Amino acid sequence: MANLNLHDCVFDAKVLVFDKDGTLIDFHTIWGARMVSAAESIVSACKGNDDLRDQLFRTVGYSLERNQTFGSGPLAVAPIAELETIVATVLYQAGISWDDAVTLAVEHLTKRMVAPPAADEIRPRANLVSLLGSFRDADIRLAVATTDNRLPAENCLEVLGIENLIEQLLCGDDRTGPRKPDPAVLLDIAESFGAPIYKVIMVGDTVSDLKMAKAAGAMAVAVTGGAGCRDELEQQADVVIDSLEEISVI
């Protein structure tokens, strides 16, 4: 097995599991912008006002003033299908019939969120090809666990050039198997790789990622600069890093 150095902490690892958005790529470049576009489109379509716009942002966990997604909010951690229901509920509470609310959410939110990412929406948080390649060269198995839908997630890995380095991809719309934040996600990955769970490292940018790791018995590594704030991450993480490049093979 390979030893990894994580911010001066040495760990005997067999499996690395990464969150995608906020961990491998910048969260705000893609999801904040898509949420703003969706909210503006919804408000325009139903002839809403500033109060409706503000309620949409508050409910999904996004601050327009700070261009910030809150790490424990739905936009940061919920699968797209759940986000759709949340937005439809806000519209229903604003006096729109449920059927119309769902239609608005699908047309103006979901279709934006599931669209394949454009190259300018994907900003890698490290030299991922080199970094992940070094892990694979050391016989460390690699997986990605995300609440994003499978098609855009696969497209993202292709744009990043790491699709052949990632051996398992678990997504929010998978119809079989557990989904984040169920700890069984990590337990299933460990079993499939023939690894004990204590030799699995989960790297993520939200408290949800870290709680999942701790519940499964894996090591919880938080990376700052994503959706989660440092204070919240430090309360849950075994190790906190500011860059993926702080993880190295020794």
Protein Blocks (a to p, Z undefined) as FASTA:
>chain_A
ZZddeehiacddfbdcddfehplpcfklmmmmmmmmmmmmmmmmnopafklmmmmmmmno
pafklopacfkbmklmpcfklmmmmmmmmmmmnopafklmmmmmmmmmmmmmmpccdfkl
pccfbdfklmmmmmmmnopacddddfbdfklmmmmmmmnopmmmpmbdcdfkbcgdcddf
bfklmmmmmmmnopafklcccddfbfklmmmmmmnopacdddehilbcfklmmmmpmbdc
fbfklpccZZ
